[in-house]
Amino acid sequence: MNKAKKFSLGKLLDNNKFVLVISLVLAFAIWLGYSMYGGEQQERTVEVPIQMDSMTVPKQFNLQQFGEYSNSAVTVTIVGKKAVIGTVNKEDIRVTASTLDVNTAGKHTLPLSVSIDSSKDFQIVSTNTLSVEVYFDIYKEVNMAVETELSTEPKVPSGYELGTMILSQEKLLAHGPSTEVSKIDKLIAKADIDENLTTTKTYEATIAALDQYGNEIQNIEIDNAEDFTITIPVFKLASMPVSVEFTNMPEGISEDDLDIKYSVNKINIAGEEATIDKMSSVVIGTIDFSELSNDENEFSFDAASIAGIKVKSNISTISVNVDLSSFKTNSLKIAGSSVEIVNSTAFGVNITTEELEVTVAGLSDTVESIKASDISAVLKVDDDIKAGKNQKLEISVKVNNQNDKWVIGTYSVTADVTQ
């Protein structure tokens, strides 16, 4: 039976090939360790941002820093062993600007101190600068009206007119160093316009602060300047007849059945092109048909209050006469007990009016055949009602199933309301 061979270090060391391999491995390890942790030190540079020291400018001077430093970073040369030097970054070094001597407004040259802010083993050899320029001043702000500066004057073809320019904001807040803010003579909004206009258009504008000589002031911040716009209204001109609209007009009656006269039949107007192109007449106002009596009814409308357009004619009011004297009327009495109470609240309502007289109008003599039973009256109790006696409450009254007749006027009843 064969016996296992015993390991012999002596024999292994007598093996030339094994000894050669071990020698090479040891030599490489020694070389690597020496190159990393011994021998000559290596040098490299790191860009380190400048920080202001923790000591601020004394409060009694009310000074603040404005703008950037003249140098945003300092090039720091460091030296150390290879294994360490490669791991050093800007967070391991601190460059501090001292404000200790700042006590007046203006540019100040601040001394820089450079220190290692790390436990890593390296040294600082040099920096590319030992100072930095920083601007200090008292903070100031001013709220100013904005003026416009357009590349060309807006133009419109014949049949159109320009309106007053509209700025997204009439005033802007400019703020910054007092010395610079005090130079501001005006704020201007600049926009490029290179076309003839037929519709209202909005342009983006850039805002600038100018001194009295027209030079732009750079070191100023202007709030809401990025989204500033200039709108140039453009109106189409037209001449159109006037008209009124009626509400609560019976279905069986049209405007052709009415005798309507206007103080002016046609007016000159201006408005948005899309609006003007859809119009066939200028609606000067609305008349509630229930307010018309069988007589001449006079109404007056403010020309400046007509929606959607601007009146160019030299008039301030437009009068309307609606003559219904040719219509027939019939007065009849209805009982207060016939008034329907629509009550969606928790109130109780007892109508105390015994009787009320209602006037009905229509085109023909058939209006005389209307009976009280043809009239319906409704009292709608809303949430605003309050408990109390002898309250005056408005009711709605209409003629049933007679689309060429209507009730003239407004009506009310007295009632006791309980909760």
C-alpha positions as CSV (number, residue, x, y, z in Angstrom):
1,M,0.0,0.0,0.0
2,N,1.5,3.3,-1.1
3,K,2.1,5.9,1.7
4,A,1.0,9.5,1.1
5,K,4.0,11.8,0.3
6,K,4.7,14.4,3.0
7,F,4.9,18.1,2.0
8,S,8.5,19.3,2.0
9,L,9.1,23.1,2.0
10,G,12.8,22.5,1.5
11,K,12.2,20.5,-1.7
12,L,9.8,23.2,-2.9
13,L,12.4,25.9,-2.3
14,D,14.9,23.8,-4.2
15,N,12.5,24.1,-7.2
16,N,14.0,26.9,-9.3
17,K,10.7,27.6,-11.2
18,F,8.7,28.0,-8.0
19,V,11.3,30.3,-6.5
20,L,11.2,32.5,-9.7
21,V,7.4,32.9,-9.5
22,I,7.4,33.8,-5.8
23,S,10.2,36.3,-6.5
24,L,8.2,38.0,-9.2
25,V,5.1,38.3,-7.1
26,L,6.9,39.8,-4.2
27,A,8.8,42.2,-6.4
28,F,5.5,43.4,-8.0
29,A,3.9,43.9,-4.5
30,I,6.9,45.8,-3.3
31,W,6.9,48.0,-6.4
32,L,3.1,48.6,-6.1
33,G,3.3,49.6,-2.5
34,Y,6.3,51.9,-3.0
35,S,4.7,53.6,-6.0
36,M,1.4,54.2,-4.0
37,Y,2.6,54.9,-0.5
38,G,6.3,55.8,-0.9
39,G,8.6,57.6,-3.2
40,E,8.0,61.1,-4.7
41,Q,4.7,62.8,-4.1
42,Q,2.3,63.7,-6.9
43,E,0.7,67.1,-7.7
44,R,-2.7,68.0,-9.2
45,T,-5.1,71.0,-9.3
46,V,-8.7,71.2,-8.0
47,E,-11.3,73.9,-8.9
48,V,-12.9,75.0,-5.6
49,P,-15.9,77.4,-5.4
50,I,-15.6,80.5,-3.3
51,Q,-17.7,80.7,-0.1
52,M,-18.5,83.8,1.9
53,D,-17.2,83.6,5.5
54,S,-19.6,83.1,8.4
55,M,-19.0,86.7,9.6
56,T,-21.5,88.8,7.7
57,V,-21.2,92.5,7.0
58,P,-22.2,94.4,10.2
59,K,-25.9,95.1,10.2
60,Q,-25.6,98.8,10.8
61,F,-24.3,99.2,7.3
62,N,-27.4,97.4,5.7
63,L,-25.1,96.2,2.9
64,Q,-25.9,93.1,0.8
65,Q,-23.9,91.2,-1.8
66,F,-25.1,91.7,-5.3
67,G,-24.0,89.8,-8.4
68,E,-21.5,87.0,-8.7
69,Y,-17.9,87.0,-7.6
70,S,-15.4,88.2,-10.1
71,N,-14.0,84.6,-10.0
72,S,-16.6,81.8,-9.3
73,A,-13.9,79.4,-8.3
74,V,-10.2,79.2,-7.3
75,T,-7.7,76.8,-8.9
76,V,-5.9,75.1,-5.9
77,T,-2.7,73.1,-6.5
78,I,-2.3,70.2,-4.0
79,V,0.4,67.6,-3.5
80,G,0.2,64.2,-1.9
81,K,0.8,60.5,-2.3
82,K,-0.7,58.9,-5.3
83,A,-3.3,56.8,-3.5
84,V,-4.6,59.9,-1.7
85,I,-4.2,62.6,-4.2
86,G,-6.6,60.9,-6.7
87,T,-9.4,60.9,-4.1
88,V,-9.3,64.6,-3.3
89,N,-12.3,66.7,-4.6
90,K,-13.6,70.2,-4.1
91,E,-15.5,69.2,-1.0
92,D,-12.1,68.5,0.7
93,I,-10.9,72.1,0.3
94,R,-12.5,75.3,1.6
95,V,-11.9,78.7,0.0
96,T,-13.4,81.5,2.1
97,A,-13.7,85.2,1.2
98,S,-13.5,87.5,4.3
99,T,-16.0,90.4,4.6
100,L,-14.4,91.7,7.8
101,D,-13.4,95.1,6.2
102,V,-16.6,95.7,4.2
103,N,-18.3,98.9,5.5
104,T,-19.2,100.9,2.4
105,A,-21.1,100.4,-0.8
106,G,-19.2,99.5,-3.9
107,K,-16.8,96.9,-5.2
108,H,-14.5,95.4,-2.5
109,T,-11.5,93.2,-3.0
110,L,-11.9,90.4,-0.4
111,P,-8.9,88.3,0.8
112,L,-9.2,84.6,0.3
113,S,-8.2,81.9,2.8
114,V,-7.6,78.3,1.7
115,S,-7.7,75.4,4.0
116,I,-8.1,71.6,4.0
117,D,-11.6,70.6,5.1
118,S,-10.9,66.9,5.3
119,S,-8.9,64.2,7.1
120,K,-7.2,63.1,3.9
121,D,-3.4,63.4,3.9
122,F,-2.4,66.0,1.4
123,Q,-1.0,69.6,1.3
124,I,-2.0,72.8,-0.4
125,V,0.9,74.2,-2.5
126,S,-0.6,77.3,-4.2
127,T,-3.7,79.0,-5.6
128,N,-4.2,81.0,-8.8
129,T,-5.5,84.0,-6.8
130,L,-5.5,85.3,-3.3
131,S,-8.5,87.7,-3.6
132,V,-11.9,88.1,-5.2
133,E,-13.9,91.2,-6.1
134,V,-17.5,91.4,-4.8
135,Y,-20.1,94.2,-5.1
136,F,-21.9,95.3,-1.9
137,D,-24.7,97.9,-1.7
138,I,-27.9,98.8,0.2
139,Y,-31.0,97.0,-1.2
140,K,-33.5,99.2,-2.9
141,E,-36.7,98.7,-4.8
142,V,-39.0,100.8,-6.9
143,N,-42.4,100.2,-8.5
144,M,-42.6,101.9,-11.9
145,A,-45.0,102.3,-14.8
146,V,-43.9,100.4,-17.9
147,E,-43.5,102.3,-21.2
148,T,-43.6,100.6,-24.6
149,E,-40.9,100.6,-27.3
150,L,-42.0,98.9,-30.5
151,S,-39.8,98.1,-33.4
152,T,-42.3,99.8,-35.8
153,E,-45.5,101.6,-35.3
154,P,-48.5,99.2,-35.7
155,K,-50.4,99.7,-39.0
156,V,-53.9,98.6,-40.1
157,P,-55.5,98.7,-43.6
158,S,-58.4,100.9,-44.5
159,G,-61.6,100.0,-42.6
160,Y,-59.8,99.2,-39.4
161,E,-58.5,101.2,-36.5
162,L,-56.0,100.6,-33.6
163,G,-57.1,100.5,-30.0
164,T,-55.1,101.5,-27.0
165,M,-52.3,99.0,-26.2
166,I,-52.8,96.7,-23.3
167,L,-49.9,95.7,-21.1
168,S,-50.0,92.5,-19.1
169,Q,-49.0,94.7,-16.2
170,E,-49.1,98.4,-15.9
171,K,-46.3,98.5,-13.3
172,L,-43.3,96.3,-12.4
173,L,-41.1,96.1,-9.3
174,A,-37.4,96.7,-10.0
175,H,-35.0,96.0,-7.2
176,G,-31.3,95.5,-6.5
177,P,-28.3,97.6,-5.4
178,S,-29.4,101.1,-4.4
179,T,-26.7,102.8,-6.6
180,E,-28.1,101.1,-9.7
181,V,-31.8,101.3,-8.9
182,S,-31.4,105.1,-8.3
183,K,-30.2,105.4,-11.9
184,I,-33.5,104.0,-13.3
185,D,-35.3,106.7,-15.4
186,K,-37.9,104.3,-16.9
187,L,-38.8,100.7,-17.5
188,I,-39.6,99.8,-21.1
189,A,-41.2,96.8,-22.8
190,K,-39.7,96.1,-26.2
191,A,-41.5,94.1,-28.9
192,D,-40.9,93.4,-32.6
193,I,-43.8,94.2,-34.9
194,D,-43.3,93.6,-38.6
195,E,-46.8,93.1,-40.1
196,N,-50.0,94.9,-40.9
197,L,-52.7,94.0,-38.5
198,T,-56.4,93.1,-39.0
199,T,-57.1,91.4,-35.7
200,T,-56.0,91.9,-32.2
201,K,-52.6,90.4,-31.5
202,T,-50.5,89.8,-28.4
203,Y,-46.7,90.0,-28.5
204,E,-44.1,88.8,-26.0
205,A,-41.9,91.7,-24.8
206,T,-38.6,92.0,-23.1
207,I,-38.2,94.4,-20.2
208,A,-35.3,96.8,-19.7
209,A,-34.4,99.4,-17.1
210,L,-32.9,102.5,-18.7
211,D,-31.1,105.5,-17.3
212,Q,-31.7,109.1,-18.3
213,Y,-29.3,108.7,-21.2
214,G,-31.1,105.7,-22.6
215,N,-28.5,103.2,-21.5
216,E,-29.6,99.8,-20.1
217,I,-28.8,99.2,-16.5
218,Q,-27.6,95.6,-16.1
219,N,-27.4,94.8,-12.4
220,I,-31.2,95.1,-11.8
221,E,-33.8,92.4,-11.2
222,I,-37.3,93.1,-12.4
223,D,-40.2,90.9,-11.1
224,N,-42.6,89.2,-13.6
225,A,-40.5,90.4,-16.5
226,E,-40.2,87.0,-18.2
227,D,-43.9,86.7,-19.0
228,F,-44.6,90.2,-20.0
229,T,-46.9,90.8,-23.1
230,I,-48.2,93.7,-25.1
231,T,-51.6,93.4,-26.7
232,I,-52.5,95.6,-29.6
233,P,-56.3,95.8,-30.1
234,V,-57.4,96.1,-33.7
235,F,-61.1,97.0,-34.5
236,K,-63.0,96.6,-37.7
237,L,-65.2,99.6,-38.6
238,A,-68.8,99.3,-39.7
239,S,-72.1,101.1,-40.0
240,M,-75.2,99.1,-38.9
241,P,-78.9,99.5,-38.0
242,V,-79.8,99.3,-34.3
243,S,-82.2,96.9,-32.7
244,V,-83.5,95.6,-29.3
245,E,-84.1,92.2,-28.0
246,F,-87.3,91.2,-26.1
247,T,-87.6,88.8,-23.2
248,N,-90.9,87.0,-22.1
249,M,-92.5,87.7,-25.5
250,P,-95.5,85.5,-26.2
251,E,-94.9,82.8,-28.8
252,G,-97.7,84.0,-31.0
253,I,-96.3,87.6,-31.3
254,S,-93.3,88.6,-33.4
255,E,-91.4,91.9,-33.7
256,D,-93.2,92.5,-37.0
257,D,-96.4,92.9,-35.0
258,L,-94.8,95.8,-33.0
259,D,-94.4,99.4,-33.9
260,I,-90.8,100.2,-32.9
261,K,-89.1,103.5,-33.5
262,Y,-85.4,104.5,-32.7
263,S,-83.9,107.9,-32.1
264,V,-81.2,106.8,-34.6
265,N,-81.7,104.1,-37.2
266,K,-78.0,103.4,-37.9
267,I,-74.8,104.0,-36.0
268,N,-71.1,103.7,-36.7
269,I,-69.3,101.1,-34.6
270,A,-65.9,99.4,-34.1
271,G,-65.2,96.0,-32.8
272,E,-63.3,92.7,-33.2
273,E,-63.4,91.5,-36.8
274,A,-64.9,88.1,-35.7
275,T,-67.7,90.0,-33.8
276,I,-68.5,92.5,-36.5
277,D,-68.7,89.8,-39.2
278,K,-71.4,87.9,-37.3
279,M,-73.6,91.0,-36.7
280,S,-76.4,92.2,-38.9
281,S,-77.5,94.9,-36.4
282,V,-76.4,96.4,-33.2
283,V,-78.4,95.2,-30.2
284,I,-78.5,98.2,-27.9
285,G,-80.4,96.5,-25.0
286,T,-83.2,94.2,-23.8
287,I,-86.8,95.0,-23.1
288,D,-89.0,92.8,-20.9
289,F,-92.2,92.3,-22.8
290,S,-94.2,92.0,-19.6
291,E,-93.4,95.6,-18.8
292,L,-95.1,96.9,-22.0
293,S,-98.5,98.5,-21.7
294,N,-101.0,99.0,-24.6
295,D,-99.7,102.5,-25.2
296,E,-96.4,104.1,-26.2
297,N,-93.5,102.7,-24.2
298,E,-90.3,104.7,-24.0
299,F,-86.9,103.3,-23.2
300,S,-83.4,104.8,-23.2
301,F,-80.1,102.9,-23.6
302,D,-76.5,104.1,-22.9
303,A,-74.5,103.9,-26.1
304,A,-71.2,103.4,-24.2
305,S,-72.6,100.3,-22.5
306,I,-73.4,98.3,-25.6
307,A,-71.7,94.9,-25.2
308,G,-69.0,93.8,-27.6
309,I,-68.6,97.0,-29.6
310,K,-67.6,100.6,-29.4
311,V,-70.0,103.3,-30.7
312,K,-68.1,105.7,-33.0
313,S,-71.1,107.9,-33.7
314,N,-71.3,111.1,-31.7
315,I,-74.2,110.0,-29.5
316,S,-74.5,109.1,-25.8
317,T,-77.9,107.5,-25.6
318,I,-80.3,105.8,-28.0
319,S,-84.1,106.0,-27.3
320,V,-86.6,103.4,-28.3
321,N,-90.4,103.8,-28.6
322,V,-92.5,100.6,-28.6
323,D,-96.1,101.6,-29.5
324,L,-98.7,99.0,-28.5
325,S,-101.6,101.4,-28.6
326,S,-103.2,99.2,-31.3
327,F,-103.3,96.2,-29.0
328,K,-106.4,95.3,-27.1
329,T,-106.6,94.8,-23.3
330,N,-108.9,93.2,-20.8
331,S,-108.8,93.7,-17.1
332,L,-110.2,90.9,-14.9
333,K,-110.0,89.9,-11.2
334,I,-108.6,86.7,-9.8
335,A,-108.9,85.4,-6.3
336,G,-105.9,85.3,-4.0
337,S,-106.9,81.8,-3.1
338,S,-106.3,80.8,-6.7
339,V,-102.5,81.6,-6.5
340,E,-100.5,78.4,-6.5
341,I,-97.8,78.3,-3.8
342,V,-94.7,76.5,-4.7
343,N,-92.9,76.0,-1.4
344,S,-89.7,74.0,-1.3
345,T,-88.8,75.2,2.2
346,A,-90.0,74.5,5.7
347,F,-92.1,77.7,5.7
348,G,-95.9,77.9,5.8
349,V,-97.5,80.6,3.6
350,N,-101.0,81.9,4.0
351,I,-102.0,84.4,1.3
352,T,-104.2,87.2,2.8
353,T,-104.9,89.1,-0.5
354,E,-108.5,88.3,-1.3
355,E,-108.5,89.6,-4.9
356,L,-106.2,91.2,-7.4
357,E,-106.8,92.8,-10.8
358,V,-104.8,91.6,-13.8
359,T,-104.5,93.2,-17.2
360,V,-104.2,91.0,-20.3
361,A,-103.2,92.3,-23.7
362,G,-103.4,90.9,-27.2
363,L,-103.5,91.6,-30.9
364,S,-107.2,91.0,-31.5
365,D,-110.6,91.5,-29.8
366,T,-110.4,87.9,-28.6
367,V,-108.6,89.3,-25.6
368,E,-112.0,90.3,-24.3
369,S,-113.0,86.7,-24.0
370,I,-110.3,85.9,-21.5
371,K,-111.7,84.6,-18.2
372,A,-110.1,84.4,-14.7
373,S,-109.9,80.7,-15.2
374,D,-107.5,81.3,-18.2
375,I,-105.1,83.0,-15.8
376,S,-102.5,81.1,-13.7
377,A,-100.6,82.8,-10.9
378,V,-97.7,81.2,-9.0
379,L,-96.0,82.3,-5.7
380,K,-92.6,80.6,-5.5
381,V,-91.2,80.6,-1.9
382,D,-87.5,80.9,-2.0
383,D,-84.9,80.4,0.8
384,D,-84.6,84.1,1.4
385,I,-88.1,84.4,2.8
386,K,-88.5,85.2,6.5
387,A,-91.3,84.5,8.9
388,G,-93.7,87.4,9.5
389,K,-97.1,88.8,8.9
390,N,-98.4,90.9,5.9
391,Q,-95.4,90.3,3.8
392,K,-95.4,91.6,0.2
393,L,-94.4,88.7,-2.1
394,E,-94.1,88.9,-5.9
395,I,-96.0,86.4,-8.0
396,S,-95.7,85.4,-11.7
397,V,-98.9,85.6,-13.8
398,K,-99.5,84.3,-17.3
399,V,-102.3,83.5,-19.7
400,N,-102.7,79.8,-20.2
401,N,-102.8,78.3,-23.8
402,Q,-103.1,81.6,-25.5
403,N,-99.8,82.3,-27.2
404,D,-100.8,85.6,-28.7
405,K,-101.7,87.2,-25.4
406,W,-99.7,88.2,-22.3
407,V,-100.2,89.7,-18.9
408,I,-99.0,93.3,-18.6
409,G,-97.1,94.5,-15.5
410,T,-95.8,92.8,-12.3
411,Y,-98.0,91.6,-9.5
412,S,-97.7,90.8,-5.8
413,V,-99.8,89.5,-2.9
414,T,-99.6,89.9,0.9
415,A,-99.1,86.8,3.0
416,D,-98.4,85.6,6.5
417,V,-95.3,83.4,6.7
418,T,-94.7,81.0,9.5
419,Q,-91.8,78.7,10.2
